[in-house]
Amino acid sequence: MDRVKHRKYKHQDAADLDVTPFMNLMIVLVPVLLLSMVFTHTTVIDLNFPTGDGASDAFDPDAVHLEVVVRGDTLVVADGRGGTIKTIPRVDGRYDFNQLSLVMQELKRRMPEKQDITVLLEQETDYQTLVTIMDRVRSYPTVQNLEVVNAELFPVISLGDTPVSTGSAS
């Protein structure tokens, strides 16, 4: 009664897969992706640490040794011989790095050949403050030919500890 139809399947060979379009896509896609990658740029700053022998001051006593002294409540720009050039107090609990940059720009205008500066830090100074001060004394952004560039200030930076303050006079 029930007729079951049996289908006969012919054994068919699998069709060849054409991967040429996929390979073409990969040939174009891989270089494009590689070229669009952002590579990490690492900047290295050479620092000079004081030797402590005092011999470096003996050869040129008339030279001005610029210093930025980082205290808990102020930034002091000094000449290295005890004279204060500018004292920059904190504003709203933060160091005024913009004012520091302006002072550095004025000093560079007065001493265009000067390349070195010393940053003296208290032990409690945090790392971000150190990096920001180094950035501000090394260069500043300016516009040249309708393009923002970093103009050089004092790229040779030495680090040291702040001298112990003597007396309570400001």
Backbone as a printed PyTorch tensor [residue, N CA C, xyz], in Angstrom:
tensor([[[ 0.7700, -1.1660,  0.0000],
         [ 0.0000,  0.0000,  0.0000],
         [ 0.8390,  1.2700,  0.0000]],

        [[ 1.5610,  1.3820,  1.0250],
         [ 2.3900,  2.5850,  1.0190],
         [ 3.6040,  2.3310,  0.1710]],

        [[ 3.6730,  3.1560, -0.6760],
         [ 4.8640,  3.0370, -1.4770],
         [ 5.8900,  4.0260, -0.9750]],

        [[ 6.9400,  3.5030, -0.7250],
         [ 8.0360,  4.3670, -0.2720],
         [ 8.9540,  4.5560, -1.4500]],

        [[ 9.0880,  5.7650, -1.7160],
         [ 9.9750,  6.0600, -2.8130],
         [11.3780,  6.1790, -2.2600]],

        [[12.1700,  5.4680, -2.8400],
         [13.5670,  5.5930, -2.4660],
         [14.2540,  6.4580, -3.4960]],

        [[14.7950,  7.4500, -2.9670],
         [15.5440,  8.3020, -3.8800],
         [16.9480,  7.7750, -3.9820]],

        [[17.3810,  7.8110, -5.0880],
         [18.7510,  7.3930, -5.2800],
         [19.5950,  8.6470, -5.4220]],

        [[20.5140,  8.7200, -4.5280],
         [21.4140,  9.8570, -4.5840],
         [22.6310,  9.4780, -5.3710]],

        [[22.9500, 10.3500, -6.2210],
         [24.1700, 10.1310, -6.9440],
         [25.3060, 10.6920, -6.1210]],

        [[26.3520, 10.0020, -6.1120],
         [27.5300, 10.4870, -5.3880],
         [28.1360, 11.6340, -6.1870]],

        [[28.1210, 12.8340, -5.5650],
         [28.6480, 13.9930, -6.2490],
         [29.9460, 14.4150, -5.5800]],

        [[30.8770, 14.8170, -6.3760],
         [32.1310, 15.3260, -5.8350],
         [31.8940, 16.7270, -5.2840]],

        [[32.6010, 17.0490, -4.1950],
         [32.4760, 18.3860, -3.5910],
         [33.0410, 19.4110, -4.5510]],

        [[32.3860, 20.5250, -4.6250],
         [32.8340, 21.5980, -5.5140],
         [34.1120, 22.2070, -4.9480]],

        [[34.9920, 22.5870, -5.8080],
         [36.2170, 23.2410, -5.3680],
         [35.8820, 24.6160, -4.8130]],

        [[36.4980, 24.9210, -3.6920],
         [36.2600, 26.2010, -3.0480],
         [37.2350, 27.2290, -3.6170]],

        [[36.7270, 28.3090, -4.1060],
         [37.5680, 29.3540, -4.6770],
         [37.8720, 30.3790, -3.5840]],

        [[39.1030, 30.3740, -3.0810],
         [39.5040, 31.2760, -1.9940],
         [40.2450, 32.5040, -2.5130]],

        [[40.2870, 32.6830, -3.7920],
         [41.0050, 33.8270, -4.3700],
         [40.4450, 35.1640, -3.8940]],

        [[39.1390, 35.3980, -3.8600],
         [38.6400, 36.6910, -3.3650],
         [39.0080, 36.9320, -1.8930]],

        [[38.9550, 35.8770, -1.1010],
         [39.3290, 36.0190,  0.3100],
         [40.8100, 36.3600,  0.4580]],

        [[41.6520, 35.7350, -0.3250],
         [43.0860, 36.0340, -0.2780],
         [43.3540, 37.4680, -0.7230]],

        [[42.6370, 37.9280, -1.7260],
         [42.7820, 39.3170, -2.1640],
         [42.4000, 40.2840, -1.0400]],

        [[41.3390, 39.9590, -0.3430],
         [40.9110, 40.7870,  0.7830],
         [41.9940, 40.8360,  1.8590]],

        [[42.5710, 39.7050,  2.1800],
         [43.6130, 39.6570,  3.2010],
         [44.8680, 40.4270,  2.7690]],

        [[45.1910, 40.3320,  1.4970],
         [46.3710, 41.0340,  0.9840],
         [46.2010, 42.5420,  1.1460]],

        [[45.0000, 43.0430,  1.0190],
         [44.7440, 44.4750,  1.1770],
         [44.5410, 44.8340,  2.6500]],

        [[43.8250, 44.0070,  3.3890],
         [43.4330, 44.3280,  4.7590],
         [44.6070, 44.3160,  5.7280]],

        [[45.5010, 43.3700,  5.6360],
         [46.6100, 43.2630,  6.5830],
         [47.5100, 44.4970,  6.5410]],

        [[47.9790, 44.9640,  5.3890],
         [48.8050, 46.1860,  5.4000],
         [48.0640, 47.4230,  5.8980]],

        [[46.7720, 47.5270,  5.5610],
         [45.9980, 48.6790,  6.0220],
         [45.8960, 48.6770,  7.5420]],

        [[45.6310, 47.5370,  8.1310],
         [45.5490, 47.4490,  9.5900],
         [46.9030, 47.7180, 10.2430]],

        [[47.9660, 47.2130,  9.6520],
         [49.2970, 47.4510, 10.2070],
         [49.6740, 48.9280, 10.1380]],

        [[49.3240, 49.5850,  9.0490],
         [49.6520, 51.0040,  8.9130],
         [48.8100, 51.8870,  9.8220]],

        [[47.6390, 51.4350, 10.2040],
         [46.7740, 52.2580, 11.0410],
         [47.0560, 52.0740, 12.5350]],

        [[47.9500, 51.1790, 12.8900],
         [48.2770, 50.9710, 14.3020],
         [49.0090, 52.1800, 14.8580]],

        [[48.7460, 52.4670, 16.1060],
         [49.4400, 53.5480, 16.7850],
         [50.5460, 52.9150, 17.6130]],

        [[51.7540, 53.3150, 17.3160],
         [52.8830, 52.7740, 18.0480],
         [53.1980, 53.6790, 19.2290]],

        [[53.6500, 53.1080, 20.2920],
         [53.9810, 53.8640, 21.4930],
         [55.2710, 54.6340, 21.2730]],

        [[55.2150, 55.9150, 21.5610],
         [56.3950, 56.7560, 21.4580],
         [56.9440, 56.9710, 22.8590]],

        [[58.1610, 56.5760, 23.0700],
         [58.8010, 56.7490, 24.3640],
         [59.8480, 57.8350, 24.2360]],

        [[59.7750, 58.8000, 25.1320],
         [60.7330, 59.8950, 25.1290],
         [61.6660, 59.7120, 26.3200]],

        [[62.9430, 59.8280, 26.0560],
         [63.9430, 59.6910, 27.1030],
         [64.5650, 61.0570, 27.3300]],

        [[64.6200, 61.4440, 28.5810],
         [65.2320, 62.7210, 28.9470],
         [66.5100, 62.4080, 29.7130]],

        [[67.6260, 62.9530, 29.2420],
         [68.8800, 62.7820, 29.9540],
         [68.9180, 63.7590, 31.1180]],

        [[69.1700, 63.2360, 32.3040],
         [69.2300, 64.0670, 33.5010],
         [70.6490, 64.0940, 34.0280]],

        [[71.0190, 65.2300, 34.5880],
         [72.3190, 65.3670, 35.2270],
         [72.1040, 65.4150, 36.7310]],

        [[72.7970, 64.5670, 37.4460],
         [72.6970, 64.5690, 38.8890],
         [73.9400, 65.2420, 39.4590]],

        [[73.7620, 66.0520, 40.5120],
         [74.9210, 66.7380, 41.0740],
         [75.9460, 65.7450, 41.5910]],

        [[77.2300, 66.0810, 41.3820],
         [78.2900, 65.1880, 41.8150],
         [78.5790, 65.3540, 43.2930]],

        [[78.3070, 66.5240, 43.8460],
         [78.5130, 66.7320, 45.2690],
         [79.9120, 67.1610, 45.6330]],

        [[80.8480, 67.2640, 44.6610],
         [82.2100, 67.6490, 44.9980],
         [82.4140, 69.1560, 44.9430]],

        [[81.4720, 69.9030, 44.3690],
         [81.5710, 71.3530, 44.3260],
         [82.5650, 71.8600, 43.3000]],

        [[83.2310, 70.9840, 42.5680],
         [84.2420, 71.4040, 41.6090],
         [83.6220, 72.0670, 40.3820]],

        [[82.3870, 71.7460, 40.0780],
         [81.7640, 72.3120, 38.8840],
         [81.4910, 73.8010, 39.0440]],

        [[81.3670, 74.3090, 40.2710],
         [81.1140, 75.7260, 40.4850],
         [82.3860, 76.5540, 40.4360]],

        [[83.5450, 75.9350, 40.5400],
         [84.7870, 76.6820, 40.6590],
         [85.2420, 77.2970, 39.3400]],

        [[84.8940, 76.7110, 38.2050],
         [85.4250, 77.1980, 36.9430],
         [84.7440, 78.4660, 36.4460]],

        [[83.5070, 78.7480, 36.8290],
         [82.8070, 79.9230, 36.3500],
         [81.9550, 80.5400, 37.4650]],

        [[82.5460, 81.3540, 38.3290],
         [81.7990, 81.8910, 39.4670],
         [80.7510, 82.9280, 39.0720]],

        [[80.8960, 83.5610, 37.9090],
         [79.9550, 84.5970, 37.5060],
         [78.7060, 84.0450, 36.8150]],

        [[78.7390, 82.7860, 36.4430],
         [77.5950, 82.2030, 35.7350],
         [76.4040, 82.0550, 36.6810]],

        [[75.2340, 82.2840, 36.1340],
         [74.0080, 82.1260, 36.9040],
         [73.5800, 80.6630, 36.8030]],

        [[73.3050, 80.0500, 37.9180],
         [72.8430, 78.6680, 37.9700],
         [71.3610, 78.7000, 38.3280]],

        [[70.5150, 78.5960, 37.3370],
         [69.0780, 78.6770, 37.5800],
         [68.5940, 77.4560, 38.3480]],

        [[67.6850, 77.7150, 39.2850],
         [67.1120, 76.6410, 40.1000],
         [65.6160, 76.8600, 40.2260]],

        [[64.8780, 75.7600, 40.2560],
         [63.4720, 75.7840, 40.6390],
         [63.3790, 74.9310, 41.8940]],

        [[63.0610, 75.5750, 43.0120],
         [62.9620, 74.8860, 44.2930],
         [61.4880, 74.6100, 44.5530]],

        [[61.1470, 73.3360, 44.7170],
         [59.7640, 72.9260, 44.9450],
         [59.5720, 72.7360, 46.4420]],

        [[58.8080, 73.6420, 47.0200],
         [58.4640, 73.5530, 48.4450],
         [57.0030, 73.1250, 48.5520]],

        [[56.5670, 72.8280, 49.7450],
         [55.1870, 72.3790, 49.9450],
         [54.1530, 73.3960, 49.5370]],

        [[54.4450, 74.7050, 49.7000],
         [53.4570, 75.7360, 49.4290],
         [53.8340, 76.6840, 48.2940]],

        [[55.0600, 76.5920, 47.7790],
         [55.5010, 77.5120, 46.7260],
         [56.4700, 76.8360, 45.7620]],

        [[56.6360, 77.4840, 44.6320],
         [57.7250, 77.1910, 43.7100],
         [58.6200, 78.4240, 43.7370]],

        [[59.9070, 78.2220, 43.9480],
         [60.8420, 79.3420, 44.0260],
         [61.8250, 79.2110, 42.8720]],

        [[61.8730, 80.2390, 42.0300],
         [62.8630, 80.3000, 40.9650],
         [63.9980, 81.1530, 41.5050]],

        [[65.2130, 80.5720, 41.5430],
         [66.3450, 81.2520, 42.1600],
         [67.5490, 81.2180, 41.2270]],

        [[68.5620, 82.0200, 41.5820],
         [69.7680, 82.1060, 40.7570],
         [70.8700, 81.1600, 41.2110]],

        [[70.6420, 80.3900, 42.2380],
         [71.6240, 79.4140, 42.6800],
         [72.6490, 79.9630, 43.6490]],

        [[72.6550, 81.2620, 43.8650],
         [73.5980, 81.8740, 44.8050],
         [72.8660, 82.4730, 45.9910]],

        [[71.6370, 82.0390, 46.2030],
         [70.8630, 82.5330, 47.3320],
         [69.8700, 83.6120, 46.9610]],

        [[69.9130, 84.0980, 45.7310],
         [68.9880, 85.1450, 45.3030],
         [67.7300, 84.5570, 44.6960]],

        [[66.5900, 85.0900, 45.1260],
         [65.3100, 84.6270, 44.6070],
         [64.9040, 85.4970, 43.4250]],

        [[64.6080, 84.8590, 42.3110],
         [64.1380, 85.5750, 41.1260],
         [62.6300, 85.7700, 41.2010]],

        [[61.9070, 84.7010, 41.5240],
         [60.4480, 84.7730, 41.6070],
         [59.9450, 83.6830, 42.5290]],

        [[59.0020, 84.0370, 43.4020],
         [58.3280, 83.0750, 44.2590],
         [56.9000, 82.9390, 43.7480]],

        [[56.5140, 81.7090, 43.4490],
         [55.1900, 81.4470, 42.8770],
         [54.3770, 80.6530, 43.8990]],

        [[53.4140, 81.3080, 44.5690],
         [52.6130, 80.5800, 45.5690],
         [51.6010, 79.6550, 44.9050]],

        [[51.0910, 78.7240, 45.6940],
         [50.0350, 77.8230, 45.2020],
         [48.7530, 78.6180, 44.9980]],

        [[47.9770, 78.2180, 43.9970],
         [46.6800, 78.8300, 43.7270],
         [45.6270, 77.7420, 43.8560]],

        [[44.6790, 77.9310, 44.7450],
         [43.6120, 76.9520, 45.0030],
         [44.1830, 75.5770, 45.3490]],

        [[45.2640, 75.5450, 46.1010],
         [45.8590, 74.2860, 46.5250],
         [46.7150, 73.5930, 45.4890]],

        [[46.9520, 74.2420, 44.3520],
         [47.7530, 73.6330, 43.2800],
         [48.9110, 74.5550, 42.9310]],

        [[49.9970, 73.9450, 42.4610],
         [51.1100, 74.7480, 41.9660],
         [50.6780, 75.4710, 40.6920]],

        [[51.1370, 76.7010, 40.5270],
         [50.7880, 77.5070, 39.3560],
         [51.8370, 77.2580, 38.2600]],

        [[51.6440, 76.1690, 37.5030],
         [52.6010, 75.7970, 36.4730],
         [52.5990, 76.7730, 35.3030]],

        [[51.4620, 77.4200, 35.0430],
         [51.4110, 78.4160, 33.9690],
         [52.2980, 79.6130, 34.2990]],

        [[52.2640, 80.0630, 35.5390],
         [53.1240, 81.1680, 35.9560],
         [54.5950, 80.7470, 35.8860]],

        [[54.8970, 79.5090, 36.2670],
         [56.2650, 78.9990, 36.1620],
         [56.7330, 79.0360, 34.7150]],

        [[55.8750, 78.6410, 33.7880],
         [56.2360, 78.6590, 32.3750],
         [56.5070, 80.0850, 31.8960]],

        [[55.7000, 81.0360, 32.3280],
         [55.9210, 82.4370, 31.9540],
         [57.2480, 82.9590, 32.4870]],

        [[57.5830, 82.5970, 33.7200],
         [58.8680, 83.0160, 34.3080],
         [60.0260, 82.3960, 33.5240]],

        [[59.8920, 81.1290, 33.1520],
         [60.9500, 80.4680, 32.3880],
         [61.1150, 81.1190, 31.0110]],

        [[60.0150, 81.5100, 30.3850],
         [60.0950, 82.1710, 29.0840],
         [60.8100, 83.5150, 29.1960]],

        [[60.5280, 84.2600, 30.2610],
         [61.1980, 85.5470, 30.4570],
         [62.6890, 85.3510, 30.7250]],

        [[63.0280, 84.3380, 31.5200],
         [64.4480, 84.0580, 31.7830],
         [65.1690, 83.6510, 30.5030]],

        [[64.5000, 82.8920, 29.6430],
         [65.1100, 82.4800, 28.3800],
         [65.3350, 83.6850, 27.4690]],

        [[64.4050, 84.6600, 27.4960],
         [64.6080, 85.8790, 26.7060],
         [65.8130, 86.6640, 27.2050]],

        [[66.0290, 86.6460, 28.4960],
         [67.1720, 87.3680, 29.0690],
         [68.4830, 86.6240, 28.8650]],

        [[68.4310, 85.3010, 28.8820],
         [69.6360, 84.4700, 28.7520],
         [69.4150, 83.4310, 27.6500]],

        [[69.4690, 83.8280, 26.3930],
         [69.1390, 82.8830, 25.3100],
         [70.1300, 81.7300, 25.1620]],

        [[71.3660, 81.8980, 25.6010],
         [72.3660, 80.8390, 25.4620],
         [72.3140, 79.8270, 26.6020]],

        [[71.6170, 80.1540, 27.6640],
         [71.5470, 79.2770, 28.8440],
         [70.7380, 78.0240, 28.4980]],

        [[71.2790, 76.8500, 28.8210],
         [70.6270, 75.5810, 28.4950],
         [70.2500, 74.7620, 29.7220]],

        [[70.9110, 75.0090, 30.8590],
         [70.7320, 74.1180, 32.0010],
         [69.9530, 74.7830, 33.1170]],

        [[69.2940, 73.9170, 33.8960],
         [68.5430, 74.3530, 35.0670],
         [68.5390, 73.1930, 36.0590]],

        [[68.4240, 73.5210, 37.3290],
         [68.3710, 72.5080, 38.3770],
         [67.0100, 72.5620, 39.0460]],

        [[66.3840, 71.4130, 39.2080],
         [65.1070, 71.3050, 39.9060],
         [65.3860, 70.6410, 41.2470]],

        [[65.0980, 71.3640, 42.3240],
         [65.3390, 70.8710, 43.6780],
         [63.9910, 70.5300, 44.3130]],

        [[63.8740, 69.3040, 44.7960],
         [62.5870, 68.7900, 45.2740],
         [62.6370, 68.4180, 46.7470]],

        [[61.5060, 68.6390, 47.4270],
         [61.3480, 68.0900, 48.7610],
         [61.0400, 66.5980, 48.6340]],

        [[61.2820, 65.8560, 49.6880],
         [61.0770, 64.4090, 49.6080],
         [59.6180, 64.0270, 49.4150]],

        [[58.6910, 64.8550, 49.8410],
         [57.2670, 64.5430, 49.7240],
         [56.6960, 64.9130, 48.3550]],

        [[57.5000, 65.4230, 47.4470],
         [57.0090, 65.8470, 46.1340],
         [56.5740, 64.6270, 45.3340]],

        [[55.3430, 64.7010, 44.8020],
         [54.8460, 63.5480, 44.0510],
         [55.4080, 63.5440, 42.6290]],

        [[55.3350, 62.3950, 42.0240],
         [55.9400, 62.1640, 40.7070],
         [55.3350, 63.0510, 39.6270]],

        [[54.0150, 63.2050, 39.6230],
         [53.3550, 64.0140, 38.5900],
         [53.8020, 65.4660, 38.6650]],

        [[54.0180, 65.9840, 39.8710],
         [54.5160, 67.3500, 40.0190],
         [55.9060, 67.4640, 39.4140]],

        [[56.7720, 66.4920, 39.6680],
         [58.1160, 66.4890, 39.0930],
         [58.0550, 66.4970, 37.5690]],

        [[57.2440, 65.6340, 36.9890],
         [57.1470, 65.5340, 35.5300],
         [56.6100, 66.8360, 34.9390]],

        [[55.5990, 67.4180, 35.5690],
         [55.0160, 68.6580, 35.0520],
         [56.0230, 69.8010, 35.1230]],

        [[56.7680, 69.8950, 36.2080],
         [57.7820, 70.9450, 36.3280],
         [58.8660, 70.7510, 35.2710]],

        [[59.3040, 69.5180, 35.0710],
         [60.3170, 69.2620, 34.0520],
         [59.8100, 69.6360, 32.6650]],

        [[58.5420, 69.3310, 32.3860],
         [57.9640, 69.7050, 31.0930],
         [57.9200, 71.2160, 30.9250]],

        [[57.5620, 71.9360, 31.9780],
         [57.4140, 73.3940, 31.8920],
         [58.7540, 74.1200, 31.7880]],

        [[59.8140, 73.5750, 32.3820],
         [61.1160, 74.2540, 32.2820],
         [61.8730, 73.8370, 31.0210]],

        [[61.4790, 72.7360, 30.4050],
         [62.1630, 72.2590, 29.2020],
         [61.6650, 72.9560, 27.9440]],

        [[60.3460, 73.1730, 27.8190],
         [59.8020, 73.7830, 26.6110],
         [58.4280, 74.3660, 26.9030]],

        [[57.9310, 75.1440, 25.9330],
         [56.5810, 75.6830, 26.0350],
         [55.9490, 75.7060, 24.6470]],

        [[54.6200, 75.5540, 24.5670],
         [53.9670, 75.5690, 23.2600],
         [53.8570, 76.9950, 22.7250]],

        [[54.1520, 77.1560, 21.4500],
         [54.0360, 78.4500, 20.7930],
         [53.5960, 78.2290, 19.3590]],

        [[53.1170, 79.2870, 18.7250],
         [52.6270, 79.1860, 17.3580],
         [53.6640, 79.7730, 16.4040]],

        [[54.0620, 78.9600, 15.4250],
         [54.9630, 79.4090, 14.3760],
         [54.4010, 78.9390, 13.0460]],

        [[54.2430, 79.8540, 12.1120],
         [53.7080, 79.5330, 10.7870],
         [52.3680, 78.8120, 10.8720]],

        [[51.4930, 79.3230, 11.7260],
         [50.1480, 78.7680, 11.9300],
         [50.1590, 77.3280, 12.4210]],

        [[51.2060, 76.9470, 13.1120],
         [51.3210, 75.5950, 13.6360],
         [51.8540, 75.6680, 15.0730]],

        [[51.2960, 74.8640, 15.9590],
         [51.7400, 74.8490, 17.3440],
         [52.9720, 73.9570, 17.4540]],

        [[54.0640, 74.5370, 17.9690],
         [55.3060, 73.7900, 18.1630],
         [55.7920, 74.0360, 19.5860]],

        [[56.6820, 73.1810, 20.0650],
         [57.2770, 73.3610, 21.3820],
         [58.5950, 74.0990, 21.2420]],

        [[58.6590, 75.2830, 21.8320],
         [59.8880, 76.0740, 21.8090],
         [60.7490, 75.6610, 22.9980]],

        [[62.0380, 75.5690, 22.7680],
         [62.9710, 75.1000, 23.7880],
         [63.2560, 76.1880, 24.8110]],

        [[63.2740, 75.7950, 26.0880],
         [63.6570, 76.7040, 27.1650],
         [65.0000, 76.2460, 27.7450]],

        [[64.9440, 75.3550, 28.7200],
         [66.1490, 74.8580, 29.3810],
         [66.1190, 73.3290, 29.3450]],

        [[66.6360, 72.7210, 28.2750],
         [66.4880, 71.2720, 28.0980],
         [67.4100, 70.4170, 28.9620]],

        [[68.4890, 70.9950, 29.4890],
         [69.4260, 70.2250, 30.3120],
         [68.9960, 70.3810, 31.7720]],

        [[68.3740, 69.3350, 32.3050],
         [67.7690, 69.3990, 33.6350],
         [68.5650, 68.5460, 34.6100]],

        [[68.8970, 69.1430, 35.7460],
         [69.5360, 68.4190, 36.8390],
         [68.5520, 68.3350, 37.9880]],

        [[68.6100, 67.2520, 38.7400],
         [67.7240, 67.0680, 39.8870],
         [68.5170, 67.0570, 41.1760]],

        [[67.8860, 67.5010, 42.2550],
         [68.5200, 67.4770, 43.5620],
         [67.4820, 67.6420, 44.6530]],

        [[67.9590, 67.5950, 45.8870],
         [67.0950, 67.8000, 47.0470],
         [67.0840, 69.2700, 47.4140]],

        [[65.9550, 69.7360, 47.9520],
         [65.8730, 71.1230, 48.3750],
         [66.8150, 71.3590, 49.5490]],

        [[67.4250, 72.5410, 49.5750],
         [68.2390, 72.8550, 50.7390],
         [67.3520, 73.0770, 51.9590]],

        [[67.8920, 72.8050, 53.1060],
         [67.1360, 73.0070, 54.3420],
         [66.9420, 74.4990, 54.5310]],

        [[65.6840, 74.9190, 54.7070],
         [65.4100, 76.3360, 54.8610],
         [65.9010, 76.7960, 56.2290]],

        [[66.5940, 77.9300, 56.2250],
         [67.1470, 78.4840, 57.4610],
         [66.2990, 79.6610, 57.8750]],

        [[65.7620, 79.5960, 59.0590],
         [64.9520, 80.6940, 59.5790],
         [63.5400, 80.6210, 59.0500]],

        [[62.6990, 81.5120, 59.5870],
         [61.3000, 81.5080, 59.1810],
         [60.9720, 82.6880, 58.2830]],

        [[61.9760, 83.4410, 57.8530],
         [61.7260, 84.5770, 56.9780],
         [61.4260, 84.0940, 55.5650]],

        [[60.4980, 84.7910, 54.8860],
         [60.1380, 84.3980, 53.5210],
         [60.8930, 85.2110, 52.5320]]])
